[in-house]
Amino acid sequence: MRNVINYYYNFDIYNLRKIKDNYFLNFKNNLYLFWKVDYKIDISYVQELLKSIQFIPEFHTIILNRDNQILTFDGNDYYVLLKINIKYNKIVSIDDLLKLNSVNVLSKQIGKFSKFNWIELWSKKIDYLEYYMDTKDNIDDNIKSIFNYFIGLGENAINYIKKTFEDERATESDNLTLCHNRITTNYTLYDLYNPLNIIVDHISRDVAEYLKSLFYTRKYNLHKIEYIIKKANLSNFGSRLLLGRIIFPTFFFDLLDDYEINNFSSDEIIDVYNRTSEYEKFIFMVYSTITNNKKNAIPNVYWLNK
């Protein structure tokens, strides 16, 4: 990999530090990150989005290779070289996240980059899983029952979001902002300000995914939930989007995506399923906290408090 970087970027480096699939390197007193990317990455989207966030100095700078291209192929995988512009790294707090999410002044500029199409994406995800179960004869009935439970949660989330759009005619009052493909509690500042992680969406996307990551990693409690929701200060429309996204079990669907077909871990799926009662209580905690912080209560989900 050292030779690849030296050749494509005219660097003279000798030491690389590999972390997972990525590489850190120093060159002329600057820190760089050679970041592995999915070959399906939409480079035109990244290029256009970069023009709208260039005034935020914390974001890493994308370095073009000798061919004036963003992507570099090492023979097996694609990478992007990033110059890191922040002075230190740490685990991201909700305050770090909300600071970036507050960049609503860009709403008119970045609106054309919006990925605020949850209903369509979620529906496709559920359709795929239903097709997957129907066409695979090596999935036992217990696993299928688990799939059906989480598909049911997903369908509940879709219906809740659909009803929100029908009831709330104030979508224009909520600015879109800079969010992330999938924020987690393990995110660092290096992850937060990586432009390849950025997506334009409603602030409730990042808030909901951060809360769900707290649940999945068993780091949540009522105090944290209350603090996050109060700090986020969402509109009524945003609060309903938040609850709908909390109901949608992305952590389960991500778990399935992490494994090749026919190679997923039944044990991990069962472990997640064994926490479903806890998850329903978690959803109700979020709902109750939202309601307690709003003058007008948002609609409940009928099965939550049963």
Secondary structure, 3 states (H helix, E strand, C coil): CHHHHHHHHCCCCCCCEEECCEEEEEECCEEEEEEEECCCCCHHHHHHHHHHHCCCCCCCEEECCCCCCCCEECCCCEEEEEECCCCCCCECCHHHHHHHHCCHHHHHHHHHHECCCHHHHHHHHHHHHHHHHHHCCCCCHHHHHHHHHHHHHHHHHHHHHHHHHHHCCCHHHCCCEEEECCCCCCCEHHHHCCHHHEEEECCHHHHHHHHHHHHHCCCCCHHHHHHHHHHHCCCHHHHHHHHHHHHCCHHHHHHHHCCCCCCCCHHHHHHHHCCHHHHHHHHHHHHHHHHHHCCCCCCCCCCCCC
